[in-house]
Amino acid sequence: MRKIICSLVLLCALPGVAMAYVNRDVAILRVMNKDAGKVQEIKIPVGDEVRFEKLYINVRACKQTDPFEAEDFWGFIEIAEVNKGQIFSNWMSRNEPGQNPLQHADYDVWMVKCE
């Protein structure tokens, strides 16, 4: 039992294992219409839904890493398409845009930052 507790304490003390986040009120996303070649940045307050062409984009949470850590932004984003329903519901990271991308034939959506 003592070894397990010591291992857990050591694991929590390692840098980068336990990160602190700061909640932010606004997410800034970059949306691209692939057919038109149109790219636009949009600000979405947490809890609000914004329409961009055929998409409804809802931001549930926007978090920034602790100011003393390497800067990254995370947002929990839900995206629905008109007449098709929800097409995306997951976390997006600015530093790792390919980890959880919106995979859609007409649109790309990226996390830019939180304010």
N, C-alpha and C positions, 0 to 999 in steps of 0.2 A: 504494500500500500504506500509505503514511504517513497519507493522508487517512482511510482505513478505520479504522486504529487510533485516530486522534484522535476520529473519530466515535463509536466504541465506548466510549472513555473518557468522553466528554462525555455520552453516553446513560446510562451507569451512574451518573454523578454527579448526574443530575437527581433531585429529590425525588419520592418516590412511585413511581419506576420499579422499583427493587430494594428489596423490603421484607424485613425479617428477621422470623422467626416463632419463638415459643417453644412447644415441645411441652408439652402438658398431659396429665394422666392420666385425667380424667373429663370427659365431655360431659353437659351438661344440655340436654335437648330438651323442647319443649312439643308434646304430641300432643292433637289434638281429634277426638273421635268426632262427626261431623256429625249423624248421626241422633239421638243421645241428647243432643247439646248439651253433652257432657262434655269438659272440658279438664283435662289433668293434666301436671305437670312430672315428668320422670323423669331420674334420674342413671344414666348408663351408663359404667362404666370402659372405657377403650380396650382393644379386643380381646375384650370380652365381648358376649354377646347377651342381650337382655331381651325377654320377651314382653309385649305390651300388647294385650289382647283378641285379635283375629285377626292381629296383626302380630308378626313377629320383627324386632327392630331391633338391628343390629350396628354398632358404631362402630370404624372401622379407624384413624382418626387424629383428633386434636383439637389445633388450633393457635390461638395468640393472637398478635396483632401485637406487635411489640416494645413494651415499656412506654413508650417515648419517642415512639411513633407514635400516630396516631389509633386508638382501641381498636376492634378487630374480632375476631371468632372464626370459625374455619373448622373444619368437621368433615367427614371422609369417612364417609358413612353408607350402609349397605346395609340395605334393608328387603324382607322377604319376607312374603307373605300365606299363611296356612294353606291348603293344598290348591291354591294357584296358583303358588307359587314366587316368585322375586325380581321385585319390582315397581319397585325404585329402587336405583340404585348411582351416587352422584355426590357432589361437594362441596356443602355448604350453608354459607352465610354468614349471620351474624346481621344484618349491616348491609344485606344485599341478599336478603331472604327470597324475593322473587319471581324471582330469577335462576335457581335450580335447585330448584323446589319439588317436593314429592311431589304428583303429580296423580292423585288417587284419589277415587272417588265417595263413600267413607265416611269417609276420614281426611285430616287435614292434619297435617303435621309441620314444626316450626320449630326452628332452632338458637337457643338462648338464650345459652349461654356455655360456656367450658371452665374447669375448675378444676385 
